[in-house]
């Protein structure tokens, strides 16, 4: 046999279903501290039936169930299942695979299963005890238990040897045999005492039996005499009673006729009363309908007035909107004309500015005149010196002409290049401006879209968070309801499974239930003898919690009363009880119960109420409950009960079950079985309804949870869609802003470039003009020097004239240039003002257009509302006309109904007068009937008195009027009814009164016989029967004494044999274990001395087992002087010696190698490999070397939800 599989669900930290697959050899379980490794070993011990919670680290059953965490709810049940391979037949079951399960609930209940069949804990413990696999076996060593073996007392350590010797079962049989021997001896002593009491009584009963025989003979003669005498008297009483009844029947017929006449008139009067009430209700209904129509008409008029007022208001509002639209349209047209004029003026200003900013002839002329004026001035300055130096300056002038010509050409090229570059920069600036405006416009359009998307995402996130919270709350509610349902189902299952019925105080009640097919747990017979039997009163009530004792005491004997449908069923039940002498029972026919009215109580401290109003039952049983409990008050305590009793309202019962009767008697006490039955009936009746309500709540909560989950999913989908769109739009907006910033960054550089180009153009142009002037001057100088040397004086005069003329011209050109600059500034100012006006104008146009759109919408909505109001007013007016017609019709129908009511009331008065007269006649007939009934009662009383005398004397009248001996149920008839022990009552013939008998002689014979019987004195009529029973009991007890003496001898022999077997097996096993311990000790310690020795016997004569350990090179006096590692090795040597002597199919070791170093671990694993050939080892360890020898390794870790997670590894599947 070996362990194939272990399944955990809800056990401690294993909240989720977890499975462990085991094979032969060694399986190691590793993991960090606190991950749940030890829980696996404890689960195996627990499922095998472990009851000591301390051993499995628990204080109560709840501690085995997963208690929940911050992220996972607690569970309601823990279950552990182990699957054992039983192919070798180790377990005494005819299954090759055995599955043992154990479940624990938070209520503290445990369930046990073998192959999914419900069993008891005892069945599991006995099964594994027979297989030598117990939960207390040395094969299950938890943390610290290995070293604890060394700390055990010698007599406790003896148990390990006995377990290895397989004498534990013999030890239990020995204890059982000793207990049975003690019980047998006690029974033998009790039987001997009874026999000693019976022997003297036998002789006395024999004398009494002889005297009883004579008494029976005389009694028989007396019976015959009395039978004849009573026959005459009974016939006379019968004849008188028949005559009285005949007279009574005549009076009864007269009374019945009068009564029927009164009942007919009563029925007619009741019909009239009903018709009058119906006619009044009809009139009231018509008046109510008329008032409702009038109220509705007034409401319609009010609504029509309100709607007409709203029509007036809406019409005025529409006219106002039309006026506002016309005003805004005019304003829009004026703004359009003004915009056109502004645009025309803007174009004009652009043209004027372009014309003013372009270079013209004045600027060029000014520059040329300034150049010429400078040249002329320089020529005049130099003319005098040059005249003298004309010859030398001619050569210099030629050089200057050449130089200035080259410079002019370079400057002209630079000027053309700068002009081209300036045009390119201006074109680039225009392109940039257009692109910047386009990007800024796109950014302006995109910013509100992004803002709306952000707002939508924020709203969606808030909605998602709310939906998530709602879903979490719904899930918690569903889990709570599921837990409550599980708890109720467990309670209901336990209540239904617990067969607790009302204990029956008398056999007659059970007989009636059986006859009616109502015995719990039995199928009803097809030939049910009592068809209308309902059940016991205690089973028909639902008693609230806390009132069980009170209701039990208040009902008393009626709690076990039998309820039937009709009086015929009750009579059938009584006949069954009396005819078959089955016992006694109280019977209530439901159809004939006259309901009593419960007491009316005011609310008062300490008073719970009337008992009948506190219990629940079906409506058909309420009259019976009111009759039984309607006069009983329930009080909280005895003080309140005594106060209520003094008021004389009825009986009072306390919550403790003390019942106080008005007569002064007090009843107290009760049966736990009765209260348990009441509680069970209440639970079976109430728990299904509570369960249905909880399941309905669960369905509703589940639907709400699904709805919340759908809302959350929808919000999550919207969020998943909105978030990427928003991120994309935000990226695009940031890209636009980055682009704008880049364009803005380029603006200063472009402006600086244009400014530099403008400055360089001016410089180049000025240099070019100067170069051209210098070149011209140089040429003129050359010409003058070569051609006009003699004309320098004329030239000088001409230059003076030219300078004056140029100076005048320059002054005019300067004035014209200043005027153009002022014009440009004015035009630019006007252009900026016009731009602001156009911006404001555009805002005004937008405002007007928005106002037009809004007012157009309002006007359309007003027209729509106005049309709706017109339709509603028209419909209300039509409905008002219809209701007016309906009101007029209702008013016309009232008059005939009122006239009919007056006629019915008149007929009612006439019938009332007739009924009064009839009742007067009936009263006279009733008086005559009462007199006749009184006469019948007197005759019947006389007959009853005679019947009582007959009963006292042991006779009864038969149905034919004969006098026969009475046959009574449980009571014995008078002694003289039997003439001798063998005679029967049937030997006395029936006797009719007066048949050939002299009454006087009969009376004298009766007196004579009575005198003879009195002379005999007191007679034990049961003496013969008692003597026979006592003799039979004496013979039976003497035989039992012989049997008990034989059993005592047999048990003593069995005890001696068991003690011999235990002693022999213990001795042999001790020698083997001691030898193996010595071998393992020397192997683990590489020498030294280890030994097991027997100590002195205890008071029971059983020796203990002591351990001697001497490691190499050490002298220790006690085991306590060993180090931690040495103690572990010593304990492991003892454990392995036990396993070697008596191998266990399964061995669980929890961190037994924790105190060993690497060298000792190697020795430990070596020995473990040898033992693993015969024993399956499951080892919990942290040691790497121990893990290396495992065939399978399980890793356990603790998850974020505080539950254990498992990872498995088979080393055979890992590539080398």
ZISULHU-V999768 format. One record per residue. N is the residue number from 0. PHI is phi in whole degrees, 0 to 359 (999 if undefined). OMEGA is omega in whole degrees, 0 to 359 (NA if undefined). D_LAST is the distance of its C-alpha to the last C-alpha in whole Angstrom. Layout:
BEGIN
<<N:PHI:OMEGA:D_LAST> <N:PHI:OMEGA:D_LAST>>
END
This chain:
BEGIN
<<0:999:174:31> <1:209:181:28> <2:278:181:28> <3:267:189:26> <4:206:175:27> <5:231:180:29> <6:244:179:31> <7:239:176:33> <8:209:179:35> <9:81:182:38> <10:275:180:37> <11:51:185:37> <12:277:180:35> <13:269:183:33> <14:287:180:36> <15:276:177:34> <16:301:184:32> <17:228:182:29> <18:236:174:27> <19:239:176:24> <20:261:182:23> <21:241:173:22> <22:236:178:21> <23:290:179:21> <24:86:187:20> <25:246:173:19> <26:242:180:19> <27:251:177:20> <28:238:184:22> <29:233:179:22> <30:158:180:24> <31:292:178:27> <32:297:178:30> <33:84:182:32> <34:279:178:30> <35:114:181:30> <36:295:183:28> <37:296:178:31> <38:299:179:32> <39:293:179:30> <40:297:180:31> <41:294:178:34> <42:297:179:34> <43:294:178:33> <44:296:184:36> <45:294:182:38> <46:291:177:38> <47:281:173:38> <48:107:180:42> <49:301:180:42> <50:249:179:45> <51:280:184:45> <52:296:180:44> <53:297:183:44> <54:293:181:41> <55:253:173:39> <56:54:178:41> <57:208:177:43> <58:251:180:47> <59:210:185:48> <60:300:181:46> <61:303:184:46> <62:291:178:44> <63:280:186:41> <64:262:180:42> <65:305:188:40> <66:268:176:43> <67:91:179:42> <68:213:182:42> <69:292:182:43> <70:244:182:41> <71:216:183:41> <72:283:179:44> <73:289:180:44> <74:253:183:43> <75:262:184:46> <76:209:172:43> <77:240:181:40> <78:222:175:38> <79:229:178:36> <80:232:173:35> <81:239:178:32> <82:248:184:31> <83:249:174:31> <84:278:184:30> <85:245:182:34> <86:296:181:33> <87:274:177:34> <88:70:180:37> <89:299:177:36> <90:278:182:38> <91:283:178:42> <92:228:182:42> <93:271:177:42> <94:226:175:39> <95:282:178:35> <96:223:183:34> <97:241:179:36> <98:246:179:36> <99:250:183:38> <100:232:174:39> <101:220:179:41> <102:236:177:42> <103:231:180:44> <104:242:181:47> <105:293:175:49> <106:288:182:52> <107:98:181:50> <108:280:176:50> <109:232:176:47> <110:234:182:46> <111:233:182:44> <112:222:169:43> <113:235:185:41> <114:52:176:40> <115:64:174:42> <116:254:182:45> <117:292:180:47> <118:226:177:48> <119:265:175:49> <120:300:181:47> <121:298:180:49> <122:297:181:47> <123:290:181:43> <124:296:179:44> <125:292:178:46> <126:299:182:43> <127:284:175:40> <128:292:177:43> <129:295:180:43> <130:273:181:39> <131:60:175:39> <132:231:181:37> <133:253:180:39> <134:289:178:39> <135:259:184:40> <136:289:176:38> <137:291:179:36> <138:281:178:33> <139:239:183:33> <140:249:179:33> <141:274:182:34> <142:298:176:34> <143:82:183:36> <144:284:179:37> <145:296:179:35> <146:292:180:37> <147:294:177:40> <148:302:181:40> <149:284:182:42> <150:270:180:44> <151:293:172:46> <152:288:183:49> <153:306:181:49> <154:291:176:51> <155:286:180:48> <156:291:178:45> <157:299:181:47> <158:299:177:45> <159:297:179:42> <160:295:180:43> <161:297:178:45> <162:295:177:42> <163:293:180:40> <164:278:180:43> <165:59:179:43> <166:252:181:47> <167:296:177:47> <168:295:177:48> <169:296:180:51> <170:296:178:52> <171:293:177:52> <172:296:179:54> <173:296:178:56> <174:298:180:57> <175:297:180:58> <176:295:178:60> <177:296:177:62> <178:297:179:62> <179:294:178:64> <180:296:178:66> <181:298:180:67> <182:295:179:68> <183:296:179:70> <184:295:177:72> <185:295:178:73> <186:297:179:74> <187:297:178:76> <188:296:180:78> <189:294:180:79> <190:295:179:80> <191:297:177:82> <192:298:181:84> <193:295:180:84> <194:298:179:86> <195:295:178:88> <196:284:186:89> <197:285:187:90> <198:304:179:92> <199:295:185:95> <200:285:181:95> <201:297:182:95> <202:294:180:99> <203:293:180:100> <204:294:180:99> <205:294:178:100> <206:293:180:104> <207:295:181:103> <208:292:178:102> <209:296:181:106> <210:293:179:108> <211:293:180:105> <212:292:177:107> <213:296:179:110> <214:297:181:109> <215:292:180:108> <216:296:179:111> <217:296:180:113> <218:295:178:111> <219:296:178:111> <220:297:179:115> <221:297:180:115> <222:296:180:112> <223:295:179:115> <224:296:179:118> <225:296:181:116> <226:298:179:115> <227:293:181:118> <228:296:182:119> <229:291:179:117> <230:296:178:117> <231:297:182:121> <232:298:181:120> <233:291:180:117> <234:294:178:119> <235:298:180:121> <236:294:180:119> <237:294:182:117> <238:296:179:120> <239:296:181:121> <240:292:180:118> <241:297:179:118> <242:296:180:121> <243:296:180:120> <244:290:178:117> <245:298:178:119> <246:296:180:121> <247:294:180:118> <248:296:178:117> <249:297:178:120> <250:296:180:119> <251:293:178:116> <252:297:178:116> <253:298:180:119> <254:295:181:116> <255:294:179:114> <256:297:178:116> <257:298:181:117> <258:294:179:113> <259:296:178:112> <260:297:179:115> <261:295:181:113> <262:295:178:110> <263:297:178:111> <264:294:177:113> <265:298:179:110> <266:295:178:107> <267:298:179:110> <268:296:179:110> <269:295:178:106> <270:296:178:106> <271:298:179:109> <272:300:178:107> <273:297:180:104> <274:296:178:105> <275:298:180:107> <276:297:179:104> <277:295:180:102> <278:295:177:105> <279:295:177:105> <280:297:179:101> <281:295:179:102> <282:296:178:105> <283:298:179:102> <284:296:179:99> <285:295:178:102> <286:296:178:103> <287:297:179:100> <288:296:179:99> <289:297:179:102> <290:295:179:101> <291:297:179:98> <292:296:179:99> <293:296:177:102> <294:300:180:99> <295:293:178:97> <296:297:178:100> <297:298:178:100> <298:295:177:97> <299:296:179:97> <300:299:180:100> <301:297:180:98> <302:295:178:95> <303:295:178:98> <304:298:180:100> <305:296:181:96> <306:294:178:95> <307:295:177:99> <308:297:178:98> <309:294:176:95> <310:299:180:96> <311:299:180:99> <312:297:180:97> <313:294:177:94> <314:297:178:97> <315:297:179:98> <316:296:177:95> <317:296:178:95> <318:296:177:98> <319:300:180:97> <320:295:178:94> <321:298:177:96> <322:297:179:98> <323:296:179:95> <324:296:179:94> <325:297:179:97> <326:299:180:97> <327:294:178:94> <328:295:178:94> <329:299:179:97> <330:297:178:95> <331:295:179:93> <332:295:179:95> <333:297:178:97> <334:296:178:94> <335:295:179:93> <336:297:180:96> <337:295:178:96> <338:298:179:92> <339:298:180:94> <340:296:180:97> <341:295:179:94> <342:295:178:92> <343:298:179:95> <344:294:179:96> <345:296:178:93> <346:297:180:93> <347:297:180:96> <348:297:178:95> <349:298:179:92> <350:294:180:95> <351:295:179:97> <352:295:178:94> <353:297:179:93> <354:293:183:97> <355:290:184:97> <356:277:182:94> <357:286:178:95> <358:292:184:96> <359:232:183:100> <360:294:182:103> <361:298:181:104> <362:297:180:101> <363:297:180:101> <364:296:180:105> <365:298:181:105> <366:296:180:102> <367:294:181:105> <368:292:178:108> <369:295:178:106> <370:294:181:105> <371:296:179:108> <372:296:178:110> <373:292:180:108> <374:295:180:109> <375:298:180:112> <376:295:179:112> <377:292:179:111> <378:295:178:113> <379:293:181:116> <380:289:185:114> <381:259:188:114> <382:302:184:117> <383:290:181:119> <384:286:183:117> <385:283:178:116> <386:302:180:120> <387:285:186:120> <388:251:187:117> <389:306:184:117> <390:291:181:116> <391:290:182:113> <392:285:179:112> <393:297:179:112> <394:295:178:109> <395:297:180:107> <396:295:177:108> <397:300:178:106> <398:296:180:103> <399:296:179:103> <400:299:180:103> <401:296:181:100> <402:296:181:98> <403:293:176:99> <404:294:178:98> <405:296:179:95> <406:296:181:94> <407:296:180:95> <408:297:178:93> <409:298:180:90> <410:297:179:91> <411:296:177:91> <412:296:178:88> <413:299:181:86> <414:297:179:88> <415:297:179:87> <416:296:179:83> <417:295:178:84> <418:298:179:85> <419:296:179:83> <420:296:179:80> <421:297:178:82> <422:298:179:82> <423:297:179:78> <424:297:179:78> <425:296:178:80> <426:297:178:78> <427:298:180:75> <428:295:178:76> <429:294:179:78> <430:299:179:74> <431:299:181:72> <432:298:179:75> <433:295:180:74> <434:296:179:71> <435:298:179:71> <436:296:179:73> <437:296:179:71> <438:295:179:68> <439:295:178:70> <440:295:178:71> <441:297:178:67> <442:297:179:66> <443:298:179:69> <444:289:186:68> <445:281:184:65> <446:303:178:65> <447:297:179:67> <448:297:179:64> <449:296:180:61> <450:296:177:63> <451:295:178:63> <452:296:177:60> <453:298:180:59> <454:296:178:61> <455:298:180:60> <456:295:177:56> <457:298:178:58> <458:297:179:59> <459:295:179:56> <460:295:176:54> <461:296:178:57> <462:296:179:57> <463:296:179:53> <464:296:178:53> <465:296:179:56> <466:296:179:54> <467:296:178:51> <468:298:180:53> <469:298:179:54> <470:298:180:51> <471:296:179:50> <472:295:179:53> <473:295:178:53> <474:298:179:49> <475:297:179:50> <476:295:179:54> <477:297:179:52> <478:297:180:49> <479:298:180:52> <480:295:179:54> <481:298:177:51> <482:297:178:50> <483:297:180:54> <484:296:179:54> <485:300:179:51> <486:298:180:53> <487:294:179:56> <488:298:178:54> <489:297:179:53> <490:297:180:57> <491:295:179:58> <492:298:179:56> <493:295:181:56> <494:294:181:60> <495:288:181:60> <496:286:181:58> <497:276:182:60> <498:275:179:63> <499:251:178:66> <500:245:178:69> <501:299:176:73> <502:295:185:74> <503:264:184:77> <504:284:185:80> <505:220:180:82> <506:294:180:81> <507:298:180:83> <508:294:179:81> <509:296:179:78> <510:296:179:81> <511:295:179:82> <512:298:179:78> <513:294:180:77> <514:294:179:80> <515:265:179:80> <516:70:184:76> <517:243:180:75> <518:283:181:73> <519:299:176:69> <520:82:180:66> <521:241:177:69> <522:285:179:70> <523:294:179:73> <524:288:179:76> <525:293:181:77> <526:261:180:81> <527:298:186:81> <528:272:177:84> <529:238:189:84> <530:277:186:83> <531:264:182:84> <532:287:182:82> <533:263:180:80> <534:152:179:78> <535:272:180:78> <536:299:181:80> <537:299:179:77> <538:273:182:74> <539:270:184:76> <540:262:170:76> <541:242:187:73> <542:268:178:74> <543:298:182:73> <544:297:179:70> <545:97:182:72> <546:256:185:75> <547:299:181:74> <548:297:183:76> <549:297:182:79> <550:291:177:79> <551:299:180:79> <552:290:183:82> <553:293:180:84> <554:281:179:83> <555:53:183:84> <556:295:182:84> <557:292:178:84> <558:301:180:81> <559:257:179:80> <560:290:182:83> <561:265:180:83> <562:254:177:83> <563:237:185:85> <564:285:188:86> <565:233:178:90> <566:291:177:92> <567:297:177:92> <568:296:179:89> <569:295:180:90> <570:294:177:93> <571:296:179:90> <572:293:180:88> <573:295:179:91> <574:296:178:92> <575:296:182:89> <576:295:186:89> <577:284:184:92> <578:289:183:92> <579:254:177:89> <580:51:186:89> <581:272:182:86> <582:133:186:86> <583:244:177:87> <584:202:174:86> <585:263:187:87> <586:234:177:87> <587:240:172:88> <588:281:187:89> <589:295:184:88> <590:290:184:90> <591:257:180:93> <592:282:175:92> <593:268:186:94> <594:294:173:92> <595:269:181:93> <596:268:180:93> <597:296:179:91> <598:294:173:92> <599:267:183:92> <600:240:170:91> <601:274:177:91> <602:296:185:88> <603:210:181:88> <604:297:178:86> <605:85:181:84> <606:251:181:85> <607:278:178:82> <608:135:178:85> <609:280:186:86> <610:300:182:83> <611:294:180:84> <612:275:181:83> <613:272:180:80> <614:265:180:78> <615:244:178:77> <616:199:175:78> <617:289:185:78> <618:298:184:82> <619:290:179:83> <620:266:184:83> <621:298:178:84> <622:303:179:88> <623:294:180:87> <624:295:178:85> <625:297:180:88> <626:294:184:90> <627:278:188:88> <628:242:185:86> <629:291:181:89> <630:251:181:91> <631:241:182:88> <632:254:179:87> <633:258:180:84> <634:243:182:84> <635:287:184:81> <636:215:185:83> <637:290:180:86> <638:297:178:88> <639:296:181:88> <640:298:180:88> <641:294:178:92> <642:297:180:93> <643:292:181:93> <644:296:180:94> <645:294:180:97> <646:282:176:98> <647:74:181:98> <648:280:183:96> <649:157:179:94> <650:285:180:91> <651:227:179:88> <652:234:179:85> <653:265:178:83> <654:296:178:79> <655:279:178:78> <656:91:178:80> <657:270:184:84> <658:254:179:86> <659:252:179:90> <660:265:177:93> <661:301:180:96> <662:288:180:98> <663:107:180:96> <664:285:182:94> <665:230:177:90> <666:240:182:87> <667:209:177:83> <668:91:181:80> <669:188:182:78> <670:248:178:75> <671:298:181:71> <672:298:179:70> <673:295:181:73> <674:295:178:71> <675:298:179:68> <676:295:178:69> <677:298:179:71> <678:298:181:68> <679:296:179:66> <680:298:178:68> <681:296:181:69> <682:296:180:65> <683:297:179:65> <684:279:186:67> <685:266:186:66> <686:299:177:63> <687:300:178:62> <688:297:177:65> <689:299:180:63> <690:293:178:60> <691:296:178:61> <692:299:180:62> <693:295:179:59> <694:292:175:57> <695:298:176:60> <696:298:179:59> <697:295:179:56> <698:298:179:56> <699:297:179:59> <700:294:178:56> <701:295:177:53> <702:298:177:56> <703:298:178:56> <704:297:178:53> <705:297:179:52> <706:297:178:55> <707:296:179:54> <708:295:177:51> <709:296:178:52> <710:298:180:54> <711:295:179:51> <712:297:178:49> <713:297:178:53> <714:296:179:53> <715:294:177:49> <716:298:178:50> <717:299:180:53> <718:295:179:51> <719:296:179:48> <720:276:184:51> <721:286:185:54> <722:299:178:51> <723:296:179:50> <724:298:180:53> <725:295:179:55> <726:299:179:52> <727:296:180:53> <728:295:178:57> <729:294:176:56> <730:296:179:54> <731:297:180:57> <732:295:178:60> <733:295:177:58> <734:296:178:58> <735:297:180:62> <736:296:176:63> <737:298:179:61> <738:296:178:63> <739:297:180:66> <740:295:177:65> <741:296:178:64> <742:295:178:68> <743:296:179:70> <744:291:179:68> <745:285:184:69> <746:298:181:73> <747:300:180:74> <748:294:179:73> <749:294:179:75> <750:296:178:78> <751:296:178:78> <752:298:179:77> <753:297:179:80> <754:297:178:82> <755:296:178:82> <756:297:180:83> <757:299:180:86> <758:295:180:87> <759:292:176:86> <760:300:180:88> <761:297:181:91> <762:295:181:91> <763:293:179:90> <764:298:180:93> <765:296:179:95> <766:294:179:95> <767:295:179:95> <768:297:179:99> <769:296:180:100> <770:294:178:99> <771:295:179:101> <772:296:179:104> <773:295:178:103> <774:296:179:103> <775:296:180:106> <776:295:179:108> <777:297:178:107> <778:296:179:109> <779:298:179:112> <780:297:179:112> <781:294:180:112> <782:297:180:114> <783:295:182:117> <784:290:184:116> <785:269:189:117> <786:253:187:119> <787:234:181:121> <788:298:181:121> <789:280:186:125> <790:255:184:124> <791:295:182:122> <792:293:178:125> <793:293:178:125> <794:298:180:121> <795:299:180:121> <796:295:180:123> <797:297:178:121> <798:295:179:118> <799:296:179:120> <800:295:179:121> <801:299:181:117> <802:297:180:116> <803:296:180:118> <804:296:181:117> <805:293:179:114> <806:296:179:114> <807:296:179:115> <808:297:181:113> <809:299:180:110> <810:298:178:111> <811:295:180:112> <812:293:178:108> <813:298:180:107> <814:297:181:108> <815:293:179:107> <816:294:178:103> <817:298:179:103> <818:297:182:105> <819:293:179:102> <820:298:178:99> <821:299:180:101> <822:297:180:100> <823:297:179:97> <824:299:180:96> <825:298:181:98> <826:296:179:96> <827:295:178:93> <828:299:180:94> <829:296:180:95> <830:296:178:92> <831:296:179:90> <832:298:179:92> <833:297:177:92> <834:299:178:88> <835:295:179:88> <836:298:181:91> <837:294:177:89> <838:297:178:86> <839:299:180:88> <840:296:179:89> <841:296:177:86> <842:297:180:85> <843:296:179:88> <844:297:178:87> <845:298:179:84> <846:299:181:85> <847:295:180:88> <848:296:178:86> <849:295:178:84> <850:297:178:87> <851:298:180:88> <852:297:181:85> <853:294:181:84> <854:289:175:88> <855:296:178:87> <856:297:179:85> <857:297:180:87> <858:295:178:90> <859:296:178:87> <860:296:179:86> <861:296:179:89> <862:296:180:91> <863:295:178:88> <864:298:180:89> <865:296:178:92> <866:296:178:92> <867:298:180:90> <868:295:178:92> <869:300:179:95> <870:296:182:93> <871:294:178:92> <872:297:181:96> <873:295:179:97> <874:296:179:95> <875:296:179:96> <876:293:177:100> <877:296:179:99> <878:296:178:97> <879:296:179:100> <880:294:179:103> <881:296:180:101> <882:294:177:100> <883:296:177:104> <884:298:180:105> <885:296:179:103> <886:295:180:104> <887:296:179:108> <888:295:179:107> <889:297:180:105> <890:292:179:108> <891:289:182:110> <892:281:182:108> <893:290:186:109> <894:297:179:112> <895:299:180:112> <896:295:179:109> <897:293:177:112> <898:296:178:115> <899:298:179:112> <900:296:178:111> <901:297:179:115> <902:295:179:116> <903:296:179:113> <904:296:177:114> <905:296:179:117> <906:296:179:116> <907:295:179:114> <908:296:180:117> <909:295:180:119> <910:296:179:116> <911:296:178:116> <912:295:178:120> <913:298:180:120> <914:295:179:117> <915:296:179:119> <916:294:181:122> <917:297:180:119> <918:294:177:117> <919:296:177:121> <920:296:181:122> <921:296:179:118> <922:296:178:119> <923:294:179:122> <924:295:180:120> <925:292:178:117> <926:298:179:120> <927:296:179:121> <928:295:180:118> <929:297:178:117> <930:296:180:120> <931:294:179:119> <932:295:178:116> <933:297:178:117> <934:296:178:119> <935:299:181:116> <936:297:179:114> <937:297:180:117> <938:295:180:117> <939:293:178:114> <940:295:178:114> <941:298:179:116> <942:293:179:114> <943:295:177:111> <944:298:177:113> <945:295:180:114> <946:297:178:110> <947:297:176:109> <948:299:177:112> <949:300:182:110> <950:295:180:107> <951:298:182:108> <952:270:176:110> <953:92:179:107> <954:239:175:108> <955:205:177:107> <956:282:177:109> <957:272:180:107> <958:293:179:107> <959:272:180:110> <960:91:177:112> <961:276:177:112> <962:261:182:111> <963:233:176:108> <964:298:180:106> <965:280:174:104> <966:249:185:100> <967:259:186:98> <968:292:186:94> <969:277:182:93> <970:273:179:96> <971:278:177:98> <972:291:177:102> <973:304:186:105> <974:298:185:105> <975:281:179:108> <976:290:178:107> <977:242:186:106> <978:286:178:108> <979:205:185:106> <980:304:183:102> <981:268:184:102> <982:279:177:104> <983:232:181:103> <984:293:181:104> <985:292:180:105> <986:285:178:108> <987:276:182:110> <988:286:176:112> <989:297:187:112> <990:234:175:115> <991:264:184:117> <992:298:174:120> <993:80:184:123> <994:275:175:123> <995:53:180:126> <996:221:178:125> <997:266:183:127> <998:301:183:126> <999:292:179:128> <1000:296:179:127> <1001:297:181:123> <1002:295:179:123> <1003:296:179:125> <1004:296:179:123> <1005:297:181:120> <1006:297:181:121> <1007:297:181:122> <1008:297:179:118> <1009:298:178:117> <1010:296:179:119> <1011:298:181:118> <1012:292:180:114> <1013:293:180:115> <1014:295:178:116> <1015:293:180:113> <1016:78:181:112> <1017:298:182:108> <1018:235:175:106> <1019:276:184:102> <1020:294:180:102> <1021:262:186:98> <1022:299:181:99> <1023:297:180:98> <1024:294:179:95> <1025:297:179:94> <1026:297:180:95> <1027:296:181:93> <1028:294:181:90> <1029:296:179:90> <1030:296:180:91> <1031:296:180:88> <1032:292:179:86> <1033:297:179:87> <1034:297:181:86> <1035:295:182:82> <1036:292:178:82> <1037:295:176:83> <1038:294:179:80> <1039:296:178:78> <1040:299:179:78> <1041:297:180:78> <1042:296:181:75> <1043:295:178:73> <1044:295:176:74> <1045:294:179:72> <1046:296:179:69> <1047:298:180:70> <1048:294:180:70> <1049:295:180:67> <1050:295:180:65> <1051:295:177:65> <1052:297:180:64> <1053:296:179:61> <1054:297:179:60> <1055:299:181:61> <1056:293:179:59> <1057:296:178:56> <1058:298:179:57> <1059:294:181:56> <1060:296:181:53> <1061:297:181:51> <1062:295:181:53> <1063:295:181:51> <1064:295:180:48> <1065:297:182:48> <1066:297:181:49> <1067:295:182:46> <1068:293:180:43> <1069:299:180:45> <1070:296:180:44> <1071:294:181:41> <1072:297:180:40> <1073:297:179:41> <1074:294:179:40> <1075:294:177:36> <1076:299:179:37> <1077:299:181:38> <1078:294:181:35> <1079:294:179:33> <1080:299:180:35> <1081:294:178:35> <1082:292:183:31> <1083:292:185:31> <1084:264:184:33> <1085:57:181:33> <1086:130:180:37> <1087:80:185:40> <1088:219:175:41> <1089:230:185:41> <1090:205:172:43> <1091:252:181:44> <1092:231:178:48> <1093:269:178:51> <1094:265:180:53> <1095:293:181:57> <1096:297:178:57> <1097:271:183:58> <1098:296:177:61> <1099:271:181:60> <1100:83:182:59> <1101:253:179:55> <1102:282:174:54> <1103:265:180:51> <1104:237:179:48> <1105:247:183:47> <1106:247:175:44> <1107:248:182:45> <1108:228:178:42> <1109:232:178:43> <1110:297:180:40> <1111:300:175:40> <1112:62:178:43> <1113:223:174:44> <1114:237:181:47> <1115:242:181:47> <1116:271:180:49> <1117:228:179:48> <1118:295:182:44> <1119:297:180:45> <1120:277:178:45> <1121:285:176:41> <1122:285:182:39> <1123:297:179:37> <1124:295:180:34> <1125:294:178:36> <1126:296:179:37> <1127:296:179:34> <1128:296:179:33> <1129:297:180:36> <1130:295:179:36> <1131:294:177:32> <1132:299:178:33> <1133:294:180:36> <1134:298:180:34> <1135:292:177:31> <1136:296:177:35> <1137:296:180:36> <1138:293:179:33> <1139:290:181:33> <1140:287:181:36> <1141:227:184:36> <1142:298:173:32> <1143:263:181:32> <1144:295:182:30> <1145:225:177:29> <1146:223:180:29> <1147:246:181:29> <1148:239:183:28> <1149:250:175:29> <1150:54:178:28> <1151:285:181:29> <1152:261:186:27> <1153:295:185:29> <1154:265:185:31> <1155:264:174:29> <1156:276:187:27> <1157:297:181:24> <1158:297:179:25> <1159:292:177:27> <1160:296:178:24> <1161:299:179:22> <1162:294:179:25> <1163:299:181:25> <1164:291:177:21> <1165:297:178:22> <1166:296:181:25> <1167:295:179:23> <1168:299:180:20> <1169:296:181:23> <1170:290:183:25> <1171:293:176:23> <1172:291:183:23> <1173:243:186:27> <1174:231:175:27> <1175:275:182:25> <1176:255:171:24> <1177:240:190:24> <1178:242:172:24> <1179:260:189:25> <1180:207:170:24> <1181:251:191:23> <1182:276:183:21> <1183:296:183:18> <1184:293:176:18> <1185:293:179:19> <1186:297:184:16> <1187:294:183:13> <1188:268:185:15> <1189:284:171:15> <1190:279:179:14> <1191:223:179:15> <1192:236:173:16> <1193:247:175:19> <1194:255:182:21> <1195:239:178:24> <1196:226:180:26> <1197:260:181:30> <1198:279:181:31> <1199:293:178:34> <1200:265:177:36> <1201:64:174:36> <1202:242:182:33> <1203:276:176:30> <1204:246:188:27> <1205:238:173:24> <1206:231:184:20> <1207:248:179:18> <1208:211:174:14> <1209:261:185:13> <1210:295:178:9> <1211:290:180:9> <1212:272:182:9> <1213:274:180:6> <1214:294:182:4> <1215:290:NA:0>>
END
